[in-house]
Amino acid sequence: MTAQSMSVNVERDRAFVVLSGEHEAYSADKLARNLTSLIAEGVPVTVDLRHATFIDSTVVGVLIGAHRRAADTGIEFALLLGSETGWPVRRLLEVTGLDSELDVVD
């Protein structure tokens, strides 16, 4: 298992929630709390998955919920992918259709 980390940085009135390593049910609750708080404060959010090697369906559920809450309140919500994003992350986003439903920046 790859070590996991999560950080929240606010730059220029936008929050960046950075996930590194493998994330599953254990870290999904912390992610949900962070995203809920940021959206409630009206802060646009980018979830940076450039260094995420794995996410499970629990994390996907958190991302979907956060996206819906942000959309309901008119707040921008995006996912950031990169060349280091793990294949399982990209595949799960593709299989679930989230890559076309969410604002994904690659």
C-alpha positions as CSV (number, residue, x, y, z in Angstrom):
1,M,0.0,0.0,0.0
2,T,1.3,3.4,-0.9
3,A,1.4,6.0,1.9
4,Q,-1.4,8.4,1.8
5,S,-1.7,12.1,2.5
6,M,-4.2,14.8,2.2
7,S,-3.6,18.6,2.4
8,V,-5.8,21.6,2.0
9,N,-4.3,24.8,0.7
10,V,-6.2,28.1,-0.1
11,E,-4.6,30.2,-2.8
12,R,-6.2,33.2,-4.5
13,D,-9.7,32.5,-3.2
14,R,-9.6,28.8,-4.3
15,A,-9.0,25.7,-2.2
16,F,-6.8,22.9,-3.4
17,V,-7.4,19.6,-1.7
18,V,-4.4,17.5,-2.6
19,L,-4.6,13.7,-2.4
20,S,-1.5,11.6,-2.6
21,G,-1.2,7.8,-2.5
22,E,-4.1,5.4,-1.9
23,H,-7.4,6.7,-0.6
24,E,-10.4,4.5,0.5
25,A,-13.1,4.5,3.1
26,Y,-10.6,5.3,5.9
27,S,-9.7,8.7,4.4
28,A,-13.1,9.4,2.7
29,D,-14.6,10.7,5.9
30,K,-11.9,13.3,6.3
31,L,-12.2,14.3,2.6
32,A,-15.9,14.7,3.0
33,R,-15.5,16.9,6.1
34,N,-13.0,19.1,4.3
35,L,-15.0,19.4,1.1
36,T,-18.3,20.1,3.0
37,S,-16.7,22.9,5.0
38,L,-15.1,24.5,2.0
39,I,-18.2,24.5,-0.1
40,A,-20.3,25.7,2.9
41,E,-17.9,28.7,3.1
42,G,-18.4,29.4,-0.6
43,V,-14.9,28.6,-1.6
44,P,-14.3,27.2,-5.1
45,V,-12.6,23.8,-4.8
46,T,-10.1,21.9,-6.9
47,V,-9.3,18.3,-5.9
48,D,-5.8,17.6,-7.0
49,L,-5.5,13.9,-7.9
50,R,-2.1,14.2,-9.7
51,H,-0.4,12.1,-7.1
52,A,-3.3,9.8,-6.2
53,T,-2.5,6.2,-7.1
54,F,-5.8,4.7,-6.0
55,I,-9.3,5.8,-4.9
56,D,-12.2,3.5,-4.1
57,S,-16.0,3.9,-4.6
58,T,-16.3,5.6,-1.2
59,V,-14.1,8.4,-2.3
60,V,-15.9,8.6,-5.6
61,G,-19.2,8.9,-3.7
62,V,-17.7,11.8,-1.7
63,L,-16.6,13.5,-4.9
64,I,-20.0,13.1,-6.4
65,G,-21.7,14.5,-3.3
66,A,-19.3,17.5,-3.1
67,H,-19.8,18.2,-6.8
68,R,-23.6,18.2,-6.4
69,R,-23.5,20.5,-3.3
70,A,-21.1,22.9,-5.1
71,A,-23.3,22.9,-8.2
72,D,-26.5,23.6,-6.1
73,T,-24.8,26.6,-4.6
74,G,-23.1,27.9,-7.8
75,I,-19.6,27.1,-6.6
76,E,-16.9,25.9,-8.9
77,F,-15.7,22.3,-8.3
78,A,-13.0,20.6,-10.4
79,L,-10.7,17.6,-10.4
80,L,-7.1,18.0,-11.4
81,L,-5.3,15.0,-13.0
82,G,-1.8,14.7,-14.4
83,S,0.7,12.3,-15.9
84,E,1.4,10.8,-12.4
85,T,-2.3,10.1,-11.6
86,G,-2.6,6.4,-11.1
87,W,-4.2,4.3,-13.7
88,P,-6.8,2.9,-11.2
89,V,-7.9,6.5,-10.5
90,R,-8.3,7.4,-14.2
91,R,-10.1,4.1,-14.9
92,L,-12.6,4.5,-12.0
93,L,-13.5,8.0,-13.2
94,E,-13.9,6.7,-16.7
95,V,-16.0,3.6,-15.8
96,T,-18.3,5.7,-13.5
97,G,-18.7,8.4,-16.2
98,L,-17.4,11.0,-13.7
99,D,-14.7,12.1,-16.2
100,S,-17.5,13.5,-18.3
101,E,-19.8,14.7,-15.5
102,L,-17.3,16.6,-13.5
103,D,-15.0,19.4,-14.5
104,V,-11.7,17.5,-15.1
105,V,-8.5,19.4,-15.8
106,D,-5.7,17.2,-17.2
